[in-house]
Amino acid sequence: MRLNMETRAHHSAVDGVWLDLLSPRAAVTQYVALLARGYGFEAPLEGALAYTPQLAALINLRERARAGMLAQDLLALGLSPAQLTELAQCTDIEPYRSPLEALGWMYVAERTTLLFAQLHRALRRHLPEVSGACAYLACYDGIASARWLGLGRVLDQVTERDDEVDEVLAGAHAGFDCQRRWMRADLSSSQRRRAG
């Protein structure tokens, strides 16, 4: 609860990028661009989480890995394997000093999944041509609440002291800042390209 309250200022900036897909005017190119940016954030995040000492003892990283699903969707939308390997990756993500910092970053990525069911329904309605490329958005179908509660239980178990809470919060703030910059940077350049 405290993590949610203290990071609230970040939520709309990050959510807004994805919620734009709810518009009936959303285009396939917009969806592809978002998946590509998502892949560029989640792939290095998964690597950094995997290299964080003692984190895998606290939470199952494999069941929360989604970069492969993003790659699967991008391939289904027409990217070649070579194009997939050339996608930009967020270089601001590095292995974390502690599992607490890593859990703060994980909270950022997991929070986005709360939008997936709504986005998936909207895309099936407005962009039926991408229905075969929604593995990422469908990855938590029926289990989103369980995964979210599971992360909450882990966070409650590892944050008994104020300094532990502060470390998770610092990781979450850094993660939100990074995710916002990463996701929005491409949108700005895409808009400039369209205008030019």
N, C-alpha and C positions, 0 to 999 in steps of 0.2 A: 504494500500500500504506500509506504513512504517513498519507495523508488518511483512509483507511478506519479505521485504528487510532486516530487521534487524534479522530475524531468518533463513535466507537463508542457513547459514552454517550448520544447523541441517537437512535440508530437504533430502539430498541424503542418509544419514545414516538411516533415518527412512523409506524413500520410498524404498530403496534397498531391505529391508526385504520382502516387498510385491511384488516388481517387479520381484523377482526371480521366481514367479509363471508364468511369461510370457514365460519362457523357455519351449520348447516342451518336455524337459526331466523332467519337474515338476512331482512330484509323489503325490498320494493321501495322503500318510503319511506326506509329507511336508505341504500340505494344512491343514490337521487336526492339525498339530503342530502349524501352524500360527493362526488358529482359536482359539485354546486353549489359546495361549498367548494373542491374542486379547481380548478374554473373561476375562482373568486375569487382563487386564488393564482397559477395558471399564466398567466392573461391579463395581469395587470400585470407578472409576471416576464418574459414574452416581450417586452413593451414596453420594460422596463428593459434587457434584454439587447440589443435592437435599437438602442437609443440609446447603448450603451457604445462609445466610440471604439476602433477597431481590433479589436474582438472578431470581427466577421464575417470578417476576414482570417485568423483562426486556426481557426475552426470553422464549419461550415454550420449556421446558425441555422434556416433554413427546414425542413430535414429533421428537426429536433428540436422543431418547433412542434406543440403538442397542444391548445391552447385551442379551436381550431376543432372538434376531435373531441369534446371535452367538450360544446361547444354542440350539436353534432349529436346526441349521445346524450340530452341533456336535452330537446331538441325531440322526439325519438322517444319519450321517456317522458311526454310530455304538456304540457311547459311551452310557453307561447306565446312568440313572439318578444318581445313586450312584457315578459313575466315574465323572460325571459333578460336583457334589458337592465337590469332592476331588481335583479339579483342583486348582493349585496354584493361589493366588491372590496377586497383587502388594500391599504390605503393606506401600509403600512410599507415597501413595495417602491418604490425609486427608482432612477434610472439610477446606474450604478456609476462610481467614480472611475477604475477601471482594468480592463483585460481580466482581470487576475489575480483581482481581487475578484469579478468577474462569473463567472469559471469556478468559483470556490468555490460560488457560489449555484447555478450550473448543475449541479454535482455533486449537490447536494441533490435537485433535481427529477429528474435522471436516475437517481439511486439508487432512487427509488420505482418506476421502470419494471421493476426486477428482480423485483417481486412480480406483475406484470401477468398473466403466463401462468398462474400458479397461481390467481389470482383469477378470471380468465376461465373456466377450467375449472370452478371451484367454482360460479360463478354459472350456468353452463349446466346444471349438475346440480341445484342447489337452487332457482334462480329462472329457469326456462326462459322465463318471460314477458318477461325483459329481454334475451334473446339478440339481438334486433334493435337493441339500444342499448348495444353494447360496442365501438364504434370506438376509444374511448380505451384500453381495456384490450387491444385487439387491435393497437394501432398498431405495436408492435415484434415482432409474431409472426414468428419465424424470423430476426430480425435484432437481438434484444436484446443478445446477446453482442458482435456486431460494433460496435454503437453504443457499448457500454460500453468496449470496448477502444479504440475511436477517441477517446473522451474521455480515456482514460488516456494515450494517445500524445501528445495535445495537452498535457496537464498535464505529462508528462515533458519535453517540448520547451521549455516556457516557465518551468520551475522549476529552473534550474541552480544558483541561489544560495539560501542559507538565507532571506534576506529575501523572495525571491519565493515560496518555500514558505509562509512565515509569512503573506503577503498572501492566498494562496489559502485557507489554513486559517482565517484571520479571516473571510473571506467565507463559507466553509462553516459555521462556527459560528453566524454571524449568520443565515444562511439556515435552518439547522435550528431555531434558536430561533424565528424568525418563522413557519416552517411549522408547528411544534408548537403555538404559541399560536393560529394561525389555524384550523387543523383542529380542535383540541380545544375552542375557544371555542364553536363552533356545537353540538358534541355536548353540552356542558354545558347550554346554553340549551334544546336540544331535549329533554333529559331533564327539565328543570324544567317545560317546557310539558306533557309527558306526565303528570308527577306532579300538575300543577295541574288 
